[in-house]
C-alpha cells in the first residue's frame, strides 16, 4: 500500500477518529476491530482480518513446502471420515 500520512487529534477521552480516506485505504467499516501495536515509537493499526490473511498465507506456504495438494488433503479427509463413520455406526 505504501506510506499514507494524515493528522488526527486525540480527544478528551483519548479517542481518535479515523478519516474516511484512512478507512477506505484499510477497507474497514464502523464496528470492525483493529489490532493496535506500538513498534519503536510508531503506532500501527491493522485490521484483524489482516492477521487472518497472514495466517492463511502461512498455511498455504506450509502446504506448498510439504508437497501435499489440496485434492490429496480432501481425499485423505474423506477416507478418514468414512472410517470414523464405520467405527461409530
URZI-V592781 format. One line per field, one symbol per residue. ss: DSSP state (h for helix, s for strand, l for the rest). phi: phi as a letter, one per 20 degrees, with the letter a starting at -180 (. if undefined). burial: I if it has 9 or more other C-alpha atoms within 8 Angstrom, else O. A space follows every 10 residues. Layout:
ss->???
phi->???
burial->???
//
This chain:
ss->llllllllll lllllllllh hhhhhhllll lllssssssl lsssssshhh hhhhhhhhhh hhhhhhlllh hhhhhhhhhh hhhhhhhhl
phi->.neccbecde ffeldcdefg fffffeldcg nfdcedcddl ddecdcfgff ffffffffff ffffffneef ffffffffff fffffffed
burial->OOOOOOOOOO OOOOOOOOOO OOIOOOOOOO OOOOIOOOOO OOOIOIIIOO OOOOOOOOOO OOIIOOOOOO OOIOOOOOOO OOOOOOOOO
//
